[in-house]
Amino acid sequence: MQCPKCRYVRKTSDAHIHEGVCPACGIAYQKWIDKNQSTNNEHKENSSADADVFSDGVDSNEERFFPRLVASFTATPSTVDPTTFWARVALLAAIMLWWGSITIHGIDWEVIGGSFMHNINLAFHEFGHVFFSPFGTLMMFLGGSLFQILLPLLPLAVFTFQQHDNFSAALMLAWCGQSFIDVAPYIRDAEYRALPLVGGATEVNHDWGNILTMLDAVQSCYTLAKISFGIGLVVMCAGFLWASYMLYLQYQTMQNDD
């Protein structure tokens, strides 16, 4: 059944909630319908209530937005294939263990730069320089790091709102956090410009060396690197928690199907 207020469609995983109550916004279907029918009749009898109708519509839209948003980010498939489910459990566990073994070393260029994800990020990083180059020198240098951080949010939105695959969307959020961690050693190196650059570029082309020099903030490179690393950890953990929660919901659906 579809909720007449927030349009949430009940799933098999909602079986523990009374069938007359919406799992998303909590209204009792029939009471809400009766109340709105009564309100509509009063509005028809009294044309002076037009302003109230508009106000109620705005409030209704505001009340409906957040439950629908939460429902979008926690949507699960109506049926769950056990093989796919356990493969996802194994994948998430492997990714978490792998990234735990990397982040435990802190802002270590050899460890972070030696991961295969760094090479993936690097391609998007270099494209970011080209993409942001029309917006000035500062944005051209900043564009590499900015683009590699923001890019995962695009597939995240596609997975959530188009594909309705929130497990994959959660991994994209974790990737966004990993990108913050990936740029941390580069930020910390702004003072010395010692890290190897793509294509044999010299220290003159060091992104964060130039960015912080232009902002007169080279002395803050260590602090900024720690902030980037910290944000990355928080975002990545949020992605892992989201993915774990989606697996929990999928497990419930799988159990109900049995």
N, C-alpha and C positions, 0 to 999 in steps of 0.2 A: 504494500500500500504506500502511496505517496502522501507525504504530509501536506495539507492544504495551506499551511503557513510558510514553511521554509523549503518545501518541495523535496525534502529528504526521502529517499526510497528505502524502505526497510530491507534488511538483509537477513540471511539465515543466522548470522552471528548475533542478531538482536533478539533472539528468541527468548532470552531471559527477561526482557522488558515487556510489560503488559502490551498486548496487541493494540489497545486503544490509545496508547501514549507514544508520542514521537521520541525516538532515541536521541535525536539531535537537539531539538529545542525544548522538549519536555511538555508540550501542550497535550491536552486530551482532545483528540480529533473532533468528536461530536460536540463537545462543549464549545470549542472554538468556532465550529461551523454554525451552531445555533446562535451564538453571540453575534457573529458577523451578519447573519441573516436578519436578526432583530435590529441591528444597527443600520443596515441598509434600508429596511422598511421605514425606520424613523426618518432617515435622510430623504426618502422619497416623499414623505408627508410634509416635511418642513424644508423648503428650498433655501431658507436662510442659514442652513447648516453647512453650506458648501465649503466655507472656510475650515470647518472642523474636519470635513472629509479629507481635505488636502493635508491637514496636519496629521491626521491618523495615518494617511498613506506614507508620509515621510517617516513617522515613527516605526511603522510596520517594516519599511525597507531597511531601516537601521537595525531593528531587532533581528531581521532575517539574515543580514549580511554575515555576521560573525558565526552563527551556527552553520551556515552553508560553507563558509571558508574552512571551518574546522572539519566539516564533513568531507570537503574536497581533499584535505591533507591527511585524512585517516581512512579514505575509501579503500576497500578491499574487494577483490573479485568475488563473485557470488559462489564460485566453486574453486577449490584449490587442489591442484595435482600434487600428491604426496612426493613424487620424485622431484618435481620442481621445488617444492617447499624445502626438502632436506638439502638439496643442492644449494639453495640460497642460504640456509643456515651454515653450511660448510664454507661458502664463499665469504660470508660476513665474518665468521670466526678467523679465517685465514687473513683477511684484510686487517682486522683489528690486531692480530698478533704481529703481523708484518710491520704495521705502522707503530705499534708499541715498541718494537725492537729498534726502530729508527729514532723516534722522538725521545726515547729515554736518554739519548746522547746529547740532547739539547741542541744549541745552534752550532752544529758541526758540519762544515762545508763538505768534507770528504764523505760523510755518511749520507747527508741529504742530497748532495750533488751526485752521489754515486748510484742513487736509486733510479729505476727505469722511469718512474713518474717525472723525474726532473727533465728527462729528454722529451717526454710528451709535452710538458709545460713549456719547454724551451721553444717549440715550434709556434705555439700561440703567443708566447712572449715577444718573439721577433715580429710576428704579424701585428701585434699591438702597436709597435713603434710606427709602422707604416700607416695604420688606421688612424692614429691620433696625431700624425705629423702635420696635418693642416691646421691644428689648433695651437701652434706655437712650439718653441723649443722646449719649454718646461714640460708641456703635455706630451711631446714626442718622447722625451726620456722617461717620463712617468707612465706613458701608455703601455709599455711592455709589461710591467708588473700589474698594472691596473687591469689590462685585458685578460691576463692569465687567471686573475682572481675572480673576475666577474663572469668569465665564459661559462663555468659550470652551472651558473644560475639559469642559463637559457635552456639546456636540456632538462634541468630540474622542473621548470615551468611546463615544458612539453610533456614530461612524464606524469606530472600531477594533473594538469587540466585537460590534456588531450588523450594521453594513453591510460590514465587512471592507474598508473603503476607507481605507487608511493614508495615501494622498497627501492626501486631504481632511483627515484627522486632523492631519497635519503642518502644514497651513495654519492650522488652529485653534490649534495651539501657537504659531505665529508671531503670530497675532492676540492671544493672551494676552500675548506679549512687547510687542506694539505698545501694549497697554493700559497696561502699566507705563510706557512712554515717554509716553503720552498724559497721565498724571497728574503727571508730573515738573514741568512749568511751574506747575501749580496748587500743588504742594508748595512750590516755590521762592518763590511769591508770598505765602506765609503771613505774612511779615513786613510787607508793604506793603498787602496786600489790594486790589490795584489792578486785577486782571483783571475783565472784564465777566462778570456772573453771569446765569444763566437767569431770564427773566421780570422783569428789572429789579431783582433782589434786591440789597440793599445789602451793604456789607462785614460787617455783623453776621452774615450768613448764609454767610460764606466757610468752606467745609468745613475746609480745612487750617489756616486761621487759628485756628478754634475748637479743632480737634483738638490742635494743638501748644501752644496756650495752656492747655488743660486738662491737658496733660502737662508743662507748664513746659519746653517744648523748642523755642520759636519760634526761638531762636538757632541751632538745628540744621537749619533749613529748607533751606539750601543743600546741606549734606551729605546729607540725606535725599533731596533731589531728584536728586542725582548717583547715589546708590545705586539709586533707582528707575529712573533712565535706564540705568544699567549693567546691572541685572538684566534690563531689557527687551531690551537689545541681545543679551545672552547667550541668553535664551529664544527671541528671534526668530531668531537665527542657528541655534540648535538645531533649530527648526522647519524652516528652509530646508535644513539639512543632511539632516534626516530625509526631507523631500520629495524632495530630489535623489537620495538613496539608493533611495527607492521607485521613482523613475523609472528608475534604473539596473537594478533588479531586473525591472521591467516590460519594459525594453528587451531584457534577456536572454531573458525569456519569449517576447517577440515574435520574436526571432531564432531560437529553438528551434522555434517554430511554423512558421517558413518552411522 
